[in-house]
Amino acid sequence: MMYTIYLVEDEISLNQLISSYLRQEGWDVVSFTDGEEARAAIAREPHLWILDIMLPGVDGYQLIREIKKENEAIPVIFISARDADLDRIVGLELGSDDYLAKPFQTRELIIRVRKLFERVYGKTKEADLAASPPAPVVVSPYTIDGHARTVKRGADQEVELTSKEFDLLMHFVSHAGQVVQREHILNEVWGEDYFGTDRVVDDLIWRLRKKMPELRLETVYGFGYRLVKR
């Protein structure tokens, strides 16, 4: 199951940044930069709305009223740079499920979205994966079996990877074609509680490239890395 998120944020650079991070989590993101445009999409009923309060035209308060009128069960996260306490209270009164005051760490938003999905929709996605293991993925010339945690080149040449190397590989496979930032890799592969230099990411990528030289793992200078599937 892929969750669909509708993001309404009129600051274009912030809209693009948030959208990029959300998509790196594997979520489908539709972004809007004004309230009128977002209002026209209410009937489509995504899994989550992320609303800025201050918007040109129709503001976030009006949008949440209409969203909840259409379907009260759809969760909403408010984001705002205004009076945090007032907006949080008004948002709760109107039915928002969470609130973040600007400026905020994008990683915090990701964590809140995850927890909200789990609370509202349960662990359906994880349960489905456990009941039906994913089929092996081919990233030519390699075949990657995420369930058995094995990698083969061709029909029978096995590539021996450490647990961390395999975790990193699977992270790139699940975000194939997307540019993934070093910070994102660090949080996902090493965990949010990891304390240390992000150079470990570069070192692990170097080892992965050495063991899988035909893997098209590109460096996007100044941003991160991208796996290109053949």
C-alpha positions, -999 to +999 in steps of 0.1 A: +000+000+000+014+034-010+002+063+011-008+095-008-001+129+008-015+162-003+009+190+007-003+226+006+025+251+011+028+284-008+065+289-002+078+271-033+113+262-021+099+248+012+072+230-008+098+213-030+120+204+000+092+188+020+079+170-011+114+156-018+118+142+017+083+127+017+089+110-016+122+095-004+101+077+022+082+060-007+050+081-003+031+096-032+031+134-029+008+159-047+017+195-039-002+227-041+009+263-037-025+279-030-057+272-012-080+274-043-060+248-061-060+225-031-098+230-025-105+216-060-088+183-050-106+177-017-129+151-031-100+129-042-095+120-005-057+113+000-044+095+031-031+127+046-032+165+042-003+187+053-016+222+054+001+255+058-023+279+076-013+312+058-022+306+021-032+330-007-069+328-013-084+301+008-064+296+040-057+265+059-085+270+084-111+270+056-095+241+039-096+219+070-133+227+075-141+216+040-118+185+042-134+173+074-169+180+060-161+158+030-145+130+052-139+135+089-116+105+091-088+119+068-059+131+090-045+166+088-012+180+099-010+218+103+022+238+097+025+275+105+049+303+112+023+323+132+014+322+169+022+285+177-001+282+207-031+299+191-028+280+158-024+247+177-055+253+197-076+265+167-063+236+146-073+210+173-107+226+175-111+222+137-100+186+138-062+187+130-043+156+141-009+172+146+008+206+144+044+218+136+056+253+141+080+268+115+109+265+113+110+228+119+134+199+110+121+180+080+131+148+098+106+156+126+078+160+101+087+125+086+086+109+121+052+125+128+038+114+095+049+079+101+034+078+136+002+093+123-001+067+095+005+039+120-021+053+144-048+059+117-042+031+093-024+005+115+005-016+104-012-029+072+017-023+050+042-041+073+018-070+078+012-074+041+049-075+035+054-102+061+026-123+048+037-120+012+075-116+009+086-093-019+098-109-051+135-106-060+145-073-077+167-073-108+192-044-110+211-058-140+233-077-138+224-084-101+194-102-086+186-089-051+164-110-028+153-088+000+136-117+019+166-141+018+190-111+020+211-124-009+226-109-040+236-128-071+254-117-102+240-137-131+226-171-124+248-184-096+276-160-087+268-149-052+280-114-040+289-115-003+277-084+016+278-075+052+245-069+069+250-031+068+260-032+031+229-051+023+207-027+043+223+002+023+217-016-010+180-023-002+176+014+008+188+024-027+167-002-044+136+010-026+144+046-037+157+037-072+159+067-095+156+092-066+184+113-052+189+103-016+207+127+008+235+115+030+215+125+062+185+105+050+207+074+045+223+078+079+189+080+097+174+051+078+204+027+077+221+035+110+190+047+129+179+081+143+199+074+176+232+072+158+258+096+169+289+100+148+302+113+115+283+110+083+315+099+066+304+063+075+279+066+046+306+074+021+328+046+034+299+020+031+291+032-004+327+028-014+327-008-001+294-015-019+307-001-052+338-022-048+318-054-043+292-045-070+312-026-096+284-028-122+259-012-099+250+022-113+252+041-081+258+078-090+271+106-069+250+138-072+275+163-060+263+186-032+232+166-026+236+128-022+234+096-043+211+079-068+207+043-079+199+041-117+182+009-127+191-004-161 
